[in-house]
């Protein structure tokens, strides 16, 4: 029997995404965002509020990157979600993260995280949590997380996922089935 829990953020898992953008002076900022997803063949949507320094930077530069956080960099990933770029002048320096400028958009590529989605701002839909929608211009990945066909292998990422129920981080990695195949026996 199910027990009523009331209104909860009850989607599990949620990605741990590192959203990065430059300010008007070229200084990088990054935030940890769990409310994000692919929202089309060439689009990514992030649900982040207006007061975030990163949101302000995206509005100014019209570009951002989204990296998939991994367990090796959990401390830095969590820190950039706790500290605000509006209040912490040296947030970037304290994070210990490093960046290079994207060759495709005016945004930083975080060196520590193995997969990065490079985006141009497509639109912002206003609301409590703004929907920041980016057009994917490029995806880059470290060779160490690629399979023999040049595709990202999730079992090599050690990607973090967020648990809203108990505020936990978990690691994704084990493949247990193949999409568009596991349910075929029920088609007969």
Rosetta blueprint (number, residue, H / E / L):
1 X L
2 X L
3 X L
4 X L
5 X L
6 X L
7 X L
8 X L
9 X L
10 X L
11 X L
12 X L
13 X L
14 X E
15 X E
16 X L
17 X E
18 X E
19 X E
20 X E
21 X E
22 X E
23 X L
24 X L
25 X L
26 X L
27 X L
28 X E
29 X E
30 X E
31 X E
32 X E
33 X E
34 X L
35 X L
36 X E
37 X E
38 X E
39 X E
40 X E
41 X L
42 X L
43 X E
44 X E
45 X E
46 X E
47 X E
48 X E
49 X L
50 X L
51 X L
52 X L
53 X H
54 X H
55 X H
56 X H
57 X H
58 X H
59 X H
60 X H
61 X H
62 X L
63 X E
64 X E
65 X E
66 X E
67 X E
68 X E
69 X L
70 X E
71 X H
72 X H
73 X H
74 X H
75 X H
76 X H
77 X H
78 X H
79 X H
80 X H
81 X H
82 X H
83 X L
84 X L
85 X L
86 X L
87 X L
88 X L
89 X L
90 X L
91 X H
92 X H
93 X H
94 X H
95 X H
96 X L
97 X L
98 X L
99 X E
100 X E
101 X E
102 X L
103 X L
104 X L
105 X L
106 X L
107 X L
108 X E
109 X E
110 X E
111 X L
112 X L
113 X L
114 X L
115 X E
116 X E
117 X E
118 X E
119 X E
120 X E
121 X E
122 X E
123 X E
124 X E
125 X E
126 X L
127 X L
128 X L
129 X L
130 X E
131 X E
132 X E
133 X E
134 X E
135 X E
136 X E
137 X E
138 X E
139 X E
140 X E
141 X E
142 X L
143 X H
144 X H
145 X H
146 X E
147 X L
148 X L
149 X L
150 X L
151 X L
152 X E
153 X L
154 X H
155 X H
156 X H
157 X H
158 X L
159 X E
160 X E
161 X E
162 X E
163 X E
164 X L
165 X L
166 X L
167 X L
168 X E
169 X E
170 X E
171 X E
172 X L
173 X L
174 X L
175 X L
176 X L
177 X L
178 X L
179 X L
180 X L
181 X L
182 X L
183 X L
184 X H
185 X H
186 X H
187 X H
188 X L
